[in-house]
Amino acid sequence: MFLSIFDVFKIGIGPSSSHTMGPMTAAGRFIQMLRERAEGLPSLTVRVTLYGSLAFTGKGHATDRAVALGLLGNTPAELDISEAEKQLVALRHSKELRLVGLPPLSFDPDNDIVFEYGPALPGHANGIVFEVLDEEGNSFLAETFYSIGGGFVVTAAEHQVRDVMPAPQDVLWPYPFDTALSMVRMAKESGLSISAMKRENELVTHQPADLDKGIARIWATMNGCIDRGLALDGVLPGGLGVNRRARKIFEQLNTERNSNRTQPHVTSDWIGVYAMAVNEENAAGGKVVTAPTNGAAGVVPAVLRYYLDHCIGPDQSRIAEYLLTAASIGGLIKHNASISGAEAGCQGEVGSAAAMAAAGLCAVLGGTPEQVENAAEIALEHHLGMTCDPVSGLVQVPCIERNGIGAIKAVAAASLALRGDGSHFMPLDNCIEAMRQTGEEMNTKFKETSLGGLAVNIPEC
């Protein structure tokens, strides 16, 4: 098992990795499949059907918009937002896809994207079916995709193979840890830190300079997202009327800092405002980094920004150590449980992000591998059972504040772990398994369908 840091941290757009980035990627993959059968194509119509959570909260997550942009050839990492809007306007006018290597395809996004509010597809809560139909309505090509969280997309066949086939032996990786237990054991045997082992694994497929450049780009994008969120105000899109708050809080904190009259707990406000800034940007459809998802994108960068701006003796050269450590924990959780809100609830999103951030902070503050594992466990343990219940399917309430609180809990978890020697009662592996079981048994109403929880307990307008 090996999940690259560039799989855990993917540059893309808001508001959702599973509901926006994943469907856009799936649409691009389907068009490529169609290109492979392009010779002699008849007149065809493209139809897209969204199932499960993609249907129930697709409007709020702009899933239909993402599908259309993906069919037009856009990718999450390279999307030009201003150009994308022009493309969508042109598509709604022409009702036709004109793509290199293909004849014109009939496609009206207002009618050919279907929200199926019945049962989810059997493979995953986030299902999407692409079809091309001939003039008689017969299916020329069809493919089912599942958006499994964090922007990852698999076909139905790929998903089935993942479920029924044993995992291959990772003989190529110097440190093939697939559990927290094996991670700590390998660290002890090698004398290396978790981040150093992760780096050695990355160097199997990346040149050192490319790895360093890629990690620097991840942090630059994260940090830029914080700065944009701290600079902007106004009402977030979607109809809830939620105001951006990060800028105002940031200005208040700076004023109080200059006055030297602050309460000790103001540190928590700094941590929280960095995370909220990211998730306000995400809610507005801006550029973010999955960490490990868009809905939880604020936690990991907020804790790193806190380390750099507020901790004693921060070291810029340890940014990569923080991110490599966090990615190691994120990879373990995804491999052994889930990071998808539609599959595990918000414990799989903000809970995973808090575990990743706690581990990263513990590492750069001098924690041992045992303490790092403990920090991750503490953070995840205290998010167990957290539901995913976005109001109106928008990644705003409770998601924005939830990232702020998750970041604060991550710092507390790292600090508590550093007070001990790394020995503790509940291993991280057992906590991850508890999260998996809890997600499996959680009612679907509380897993990103907006059919329960806060989503149905909102004030009358």
Steps between C-alpha positions, in 0.01 A plus 500: 500500500634842410309822453713789379498838670373632166201268524414613852558869422350583161465853369149563376188710546216525749261427638546120519768250408251212466209698353687754284853385425413128471212541252706741290781244483256218423351702212846547352573129526173416326575733211839331460325161488275636227798628303641149494186395310474816290534347154166495318301641791133567419308804625501466877352658811679504835296427813627506860314357801600582857415255778504496879671790672599649163130539424381615843765770546621541143338840446656642814840357409479619134531141379304572181729793422807284565373224269441746217845654544660155503322403180635821348854384576580681825687348794477613865870585529515712184153658498487869408187613685431808287544304177286219637200730540528606136511135394186419698309792351600390149401138574155596624450701182628238254394187693792328332844370595768572239812310602826415327487154344122464524202603289258750657313342792154614605499600866266736684622524861158615621329187367771238446630499858251298703479505880378154602365529854431130543734240651876544460694274267637187672869587488511834683280784620645728230404339168492655154407338167607646164330384181504591132179420316431473128203661328275207595595529866719190498809507719819519297734524800435511875726508803438518873739695723520536875640813661651346812621811683791740479456538123571130436290339225470134401287317245259234624742231379796665672301534820402134494858389449606715795236329714559136406868473412772474765730801520823451304825472688666840499842358428616815323453730798786528749254541788168337402308574818126447467410529868605734778656204680724415204578870452628542855682166487681592178592839643649334806692244296634752249564786738313729261212734564161436341556785256843365403352157422221664301757699305696186415182343366425810291849492349422166335276685251616862530832673449612687815472843338152420365387373838622813678348726236167319521486522879589870485217553250254325733589730788505811281147417381380429855656816638369708212153367571529612864613846392214539250248390761639751751477783246149450360156565641143488371224241480582144394313363197221243527205684647553449875622856544806391699750782540874456484638563849871422479608848389316676782631258764853533359482879524372480857782265598763728352355801684496312830855374448627852449323615817659228717160437661400147407364198681721187507246305297535741206750252357206279414346786303814530287497128423130507422508806276768348276283193447183702446676714240577187296150359525337829409712496186396140439132588545544777242640252246858626526829315460573269794702190581327178607625428851382229477172638356367843408245495781789459745752709305556760772636289785843394373604842361365683805713296741810545283439876480456501878838325538674749272341818636444427869721219630839565655790435263312403182716364220393552138711203396266271698194577286567190290538291816159617621328424169672163447403391852142617453478320165624179663211506746251594230615208289453256787146623567399485135650153458342352811174697528374800300544874454162536326222687679246311294646172624614574855348833601708800602714285729657383173563856383569744785590212732761372257628853437539563873697175539726598211559851635562378854759254373672763288518754781624243748776405257629854437491574872742214556268209567616141464320264261318355801384847607397584143286186484349591837420855385316369195304253711393762753375733227311230311354341813326821595330537165351150495130497415499848345229524236513673162184712483563809283205739495353519147785282379737797520846466654433792734294411808642332706808433286681834526494522880555125528839537330596769749409281797670200337823697467484607865446137607796394285731742683367381836556138399860567394570685823352222713701236314821696552435496876533121496754249377289360217353209694121505520199273535321521161720440191437713192422186296217408737366854489500495117313169507248646746449788257445260213245298697321813619475631145372167374223493761413871482157579358519625141311814603813615680749431221502800265143462378368805689205285613572517873674685781560873463384484139140447608515712815533849363308817592180581314551787257 
